[in-house]
Amino acid sequence: MAVPEFQNFMLPILNLFGDGNIHTTNECINTAIDYFGLDENDIKLTVPSGKQTQVANRTYWSLTYLKKSSLLKTIKR
């Protein structure tokens, strides 16, 4: 399975935060991996620059847009 576009990552991330707790970016990445059933090959795919995995990149973009739309907020760094 190919890694879905970042818009598809928003639902599993919102579901994760639905419990009202604080979650890390790594928890969001792992949630997306589990939600989409990604295998090791999908997890290792990188963006063209090779500096980041596609899963991490799409998670970061999803979090960015969820924060911009005020559905999530950063409470600590």
BELKA-V188126 format. One record per residue. RES is the residue in three letters. BURIAL is 1 if it has 24 or more other ideal C-beta (glycine too) atoms within 12 Angstrom, else 0. Layout:
((RES	BURIAL) (RES	BURIAL))
This chain:
((MET	0) (ALA	0) (VAL	1) (PRO	1) (GLU	0) (PHE	1) (GLN	0) (ASN	0) (PHE	1) (MET	1) (LEU	0) (PRO	1) (ILE	1) (LEU	1) (ASN	0) (LEU	1) (PHE	1) (GLY	0) (ASP	0) (GLY	0) (ASN	0) (ILE	0) (HIS	1) (THR	0) (THR	1) (ASN	0) (GLU	0) (CYS	1) (ILE	1) (ASN	0) (THR	1) (ALA	1) (ILE	1) (ASP	0) (TYR	1) (PHE	1) (GLY	0) (LEU	1) (ASP	0) (GLU	0) (ASN	0) (ASP	0) (ILE	0) (LYS	0) (LEU	0) (THR	0) (VAL	0) (PRO	0) (SER	0) (GLY	0) (LYS	0) (GLN	0) (THR	1) (GLN	1) (VAL	1) (ALA	1) (ASN	1) (ARG	1) (THR	1) (TYR	1) (TRP	1) (SER	1) (LEU	1) (THR	0) (TYR	0) (LEU	1) (LYS	0) (LYS	0) (SER	0) (SER	0) (LEU	0) (LEU	1) (LYS	0) (THR	0) (ILE	0) (LYS	0) (ARG	0))
